[in-house]
Amino acid sequence: MKGEIMGMFDVAQITLYVFFIFFIGLVFYLQRETRREGYPLFSEPSNTLKPGDDYFIPQAKVFKLPHGGEARAPDDARIDTRLGNAEKMAVWPGAPIEPIGDPMLAEVGPGSYALRADVPDLMVNGAPKIVPFRVAPAFDINVNDRDPRGFALVGGNGVAVGTIKDVWIDKSEIIIRYLEAELNAAGGKPGRSVLVPMNFLRIDQDRGIVKVKALMGSQFGNVPALKNPDQITFLEEEKVTAYYGAGTLYSDPQRAEPLL
């Protein structure tokens, strides 16, 4: 009879089962999508990458980049296999590590950095986003502020290591990202230009100095260099900032010890 088939099933119960199946599938899908970055995992005891999982690690998606090229996620080719210039202080997983050799160059702890693409950040029109004033004449210091160009660059030990010669602007955000300084003999490598991130410096307009507590004297000579003096890549930004980060802990041996 017409409608008899519906009398054989509990529609509400079937709807509930369908919802449960859908919800479980959604959770499974979302859990797989969370594994596009950071997988496969690294095993400290065996010092190897754990094998992939066909069920919980999704197949790679290919993303078209706005200025050409492609990016994959997950991407086994971009897995960070660097061991770093450090050694573990104990055998158990998660044990602290101690830098080997010069801690400022060990690239561990506060001096570690991500392996970002070695290409500059670009604007919509394809031009580099972060550049010095000398190649961006449309930008300048506000008339109500004192221009830091010509200021002395002073390290954490109070020694003048160079002179500020240019300002690097983010043309998209309209914000100063770096100051560029030319080093003197006290900076370790006279005549060399280095970048100083804005979040690691303090400008003293009254005294005409730029103070950087993170680094001491000749340590400025080892600030990572740029391939192109008029632009900076994602990877170079990581390396430059990481070097100053390392200085916050390693530039002076006393900084690496606890205070009692």
N, C-alpha and C positions, 0 to 999 in steps of 0.2 A: 504494500500500500504506500501511497504517497507520504513521504516524511518518516517512514518506518525506520530507515537507516539511521536517522538522527536519534531515534529512541534507543538504539543499541550502544551509543557512546555518551559519555559525560563531557560535553563541550568545554565546560569550565576546566575540567581536569586536563584535557588535551591541550588547552591553551596554556595552562600552567607548565606542562611538560615542554611545550615548544619554547616557552620563555626560558626555562632552565637550560635547555640545549643551546639557545642563542647566547645566553649570558656566559655559559662556560666557554663557548667558542670565542666570545669577545675577550674574555680574560686571557685565554690562550694566545690570541692574536696580539693583544697589547703587550704581553710578556715577551713575545718574540721580537716585537718592534723595539723594546727597550734595549735589546742586545745588538743594535746596529753600531754602537760605539763601545770600545773597551773590551771587545771579545775577539778571539778566544782569550781566556784568562791565563795569567802567568803563574806557574807553580814555583815557589821559592825553594822547597826541599829538593826538587829535581833540576831546578834552574832551566826549565823548558816551558814552552807554551803547552797548555792542556789541549788535547785534540778537540776539534769542532764537534758540534752536536747538530745533526740534521733536523732534529725536531724543535729545538729551542733557539737555535741561531738561524735567522732568516737568510734567504738567498740575497745576494747583493743587489741593491738598487743603484741605478746610474743616474746622476743628477747633472744636467747641462748647466755649466757655469755662465753667468751673464756676459763675460768678456772672452768666451771661448774655452775649450777644454771640458773635461768631465771630472766628476768626483764620484767615488763608489763608497757605499756603506752597507755592510762592513767591508773593510779593505785590508786584507792580510798584508799587503805590501807596505802599509803605513804603521804596522805594529812596531812599537818602540822596543827594540832589543838591546839598547845601550846598557852596558853594565855600570858605567860611571867610574870615575877615579876614586873609588871608595871600597871599603871592606866592612862586612858586618861584624859587630862586636860580640855576637852570640850566634849559635846555630839555629835557634828556634825561629820560625816564620814571624816576620814583623819586628825583628830585633833592630835596634838603631844601627846606623852606619857611621863610619868615621872616614873623612876624606883622606886620600893618599896624596902625598906631595903638597903642592901649594893649594890650600883649600879654596882660594879665590878662583882657581881655574878647574876645580874638580867637577863642576856642573852638578852638584848634588845639594840637597837641603834647600836653603833659601836661594841658592844659585842654580837650581834646576830650571829647565824650560821645556816647552812642548815643541815637537817637530812640526811646526806649521809650514805652509807652502813658502818657498823661497821666491815669491813674487810680490810686488807692491800692492797695497790696497788701492783700488781704483774707484774713481767717481763714475757717475752714470755715463759721462762722455768718454770714458776710457783713460782719462788723465790721472796721474798719481795723486792720491789724496793728501799725503803728508809730505810737504816740501819746505825748503828754506825760503825766507823772504826774497833772496836774490833771484829766484826763479818765479816768484809770485809777487810782482810789483804792485798788484792791486791791494795788497795787505800791508798794514803797518801798525805800530804801537799807537794806542789811543793817546791823544794830546794831553789827557789828564794824568797819564802814567809816565814814569821815567823809563826811557829806553835802556834795557840792560846791556846793549851792545857797548863794549868798552869796559864793562865791569870786570873786576878781577875774580877769577875762579879760585875759591879757597877750599882746601880739603879739611877733613875732620881733625887734623893735627894743627890747624891754623896756618898752614903754609900756602902761599899763593902759587898755584900750579899752572896758571894760564890766564887767558883773556877771552871773554865772550865776544864772538865775532858775528854770530847770526842767530836768528830765531826761526824755528820750524813750526809751521802752522798746519793744522788739519783744516783743509779748505771746505770740507763738508760740514763739520761741527763748528767751525769758526772758533777754534780754541788752540792755544799754544801747547804743543806736545813736548818739544825739546828745546834746549838751548845748545848751540854749537860753540865749542871753545877751542882755541888754538893753544897747545901746551907750550910751556917753557922748559928749561932744564930741570926744574924741580918736579915737573909732571912726568918725568921719566923718558919721554920721547919728544924733545923740542921740535916745534914746527908741525907736529901732527895734530889733526883735528879730531875731536871726539864729541859725541852727543851726551847730554845730561838730561834724563827724563825730568819733567817738571815736578813729579811727585817725590823726587829725591833731593830737591834743592829748596833753598830759602833765599829770597832776594832781599838784601838790606839796602834800600834805596838811599838812606842817609849816609852810609859808609861807602856806597858804590861797589859792593861785593856780592857775589853769589856763593853761598856757603853750602857745601855738600858734606854731611857728616858720615855718609856711608863709606867713603874711600879716604885713604891717607896718601899724601904726597905722590910718590912715583907709581902708585897703583893705577892712577889714571891712564898711564901709558898702555895698559893692557885692556882697556875698554874695547870690545869687539869692533872691528872696522866694517865699513860699508863697501859693497861692490861698486855702487854708483854714488858719488859724493853729493848728488842732488836729489836722491830718493832713498827710501828705506823699505825693505821687504817685511812680510809678516815674520819670517824666521829671524831676521836681523833685529826686529823689535823685541822678540823674545830674548835673544842673546844679550842685547844691550841692557835691558831691564833686569835680567837675571844676574848679570855681573854686579850691578849696584845692589841687588838683593843679597848676593853673597857677602858683600862688604858689611852689611848690617850685622852680621854674625862673625865673619872671619877676618875682617880687615885688621883687627887688633886682637891678639890672643886673649886678652882679658874679657872680650865680649863673648867668647865661647864658653866661659866658665860661669857656673851659677853664683848668685849673690847670696851670702848667708847673713 
